[in-house]
């Protein structure tokens, strides 16, 4: 869930992103896990969880089939990097 002061563009991006994931019936955690694992510049990653159930979901993450991540990334709209940074939310 987004913070109440999040920009409208971020809410629209989030909605488009989740619609795209639903179209391919993939879990957002699996998408994030696959992205991090396949990124050649990633040596390791750290994640945070809100509950023990959330931890279980993260630990059960699975890699997506080859090609699906690329299709998803090609189909989601681009968003200005400032919109992703909470420090700039009062300016965008």
Residue, then its C-alpha position, 0 to 999 in steps of 0.5 A: x500500500x502506498x503512503x497517502x502523500x505518494x504522487x498520483x503517477x506512482x499510484x497509476x504506475x503501481x496499478x499498471x504494474x499489478x495489472x500486467x502481473x495479473x495478465x501473466x498470473x505471476x506473483x510480484x515477489x517472484x518477479x522481484x526475485x527473478x529480476x534481482x537474480x538475473x541482474x548481472x550487477x547484483x551480487x546479493x540482495x536484502x529484503x524486509x518483511x512485515x510478518x512471518x507469513x510474508x517471510x515464508x512467501x519470500x523464502x518460497x519465491x521462484x524464478x520465472x520462466x525465461x522470457x516472461x520477465x522481459x515481456x512484463x518489463x517491456x509492457x509496463x509504463x515507464x515512470x520518472x525516477x523522481x516519482x519513485x523517490x519518497x524524498x522528492x514527493x513534495x516536488x513531483 
